[in-house]
Amino acid sequence: MELTKKTTILLSPALHEQLTRLAEARGTSLGELVREACESQYGIVPAGERLKAVEALAALALPVGSPAEMELESVLRPGDILP
């Protein structure tokens, strides 16, 4: 990914120290750590990554029923909670 935009943010000394230590422990830069946090927090993922995730989910062979069967299993009925 080409990095062409710059943003300046102000951090408290304690937060800066903690993030710097975390970045060092992960073997990455403070900038990369902040970029990853932004992507994770706000769900900003490149379209290609989203497509790969959807394809991986579609390829799973899970033992599930039809949508109607799953609804019956997941939605409480009065008899489920009342005597």
N, C-alpha and C positions, 0 to 999 in steps of 0.2 A: 504494500500500500504506500502510495506516495504521500508524504506529509508536507503540505504546502501552506497550511493556516496556523497561525500562532495565537495563543490566548494566554494571558497572564492571570494567575489567580493568587490570592493571598491566603496563606495558611498560618495557623498559630504555630509557634515554635514546637510545641509538644506534638501536634499532628504531623508537622513536617518531619520531625525526628522519627516518629513511629513509621511513617510511610517510607522514609529513606531506608530504615532498617529492614522493613518488609521487602522492599525492592531488592536490596542487597542479598537478602536471604533467598529470594527467588531467582537471583541472577539476572535481573532486568533493570531497566531504568525507572526512575520515578515517573517520568512522562508516560511510559508504556503502562505502568501500573494504573495511573489515572485514566488513560484511554480505555483499558480493559474494564475498569470499574464503571465508567460511563456507559459502555456498551452493555454490560451486564445489568446495571440498574435500570436503564431506559429501553432495553430490548432492541438496541440498534445493532442489527446483524445484516451483513451483506445478503442480497437476494440469493446468491449461489449457495451460501451456507444454509439458509432457510429451506431451499429446495432439497439439498442433501438430507436435511433432517426429516423432511416429509417423506422422501423416498425410503429412508431407513425405517421410519415408522410403518410405512405401507408394506415393507418387505417382511415385517414380523409376522410370525404364524402363532397367534395367541389363541388360547381356547376360550373364545367368547361366544355368547349367544347372539341372537338377532337383536336389533334395537328394542323391540317390544319386550323381549325376554329380559334384557338388561334393565329396562325401566321397572319392570315388575320386581326385580331383585333389589333395586336401589331406592325405590320410593316407598316410604312407610305408609302402611294402611292403618286405619283406626284399630283394627284387631291386633296389629303388631305391638301397640303400646298400651292398649286398654284391656282389662280382663274380660 
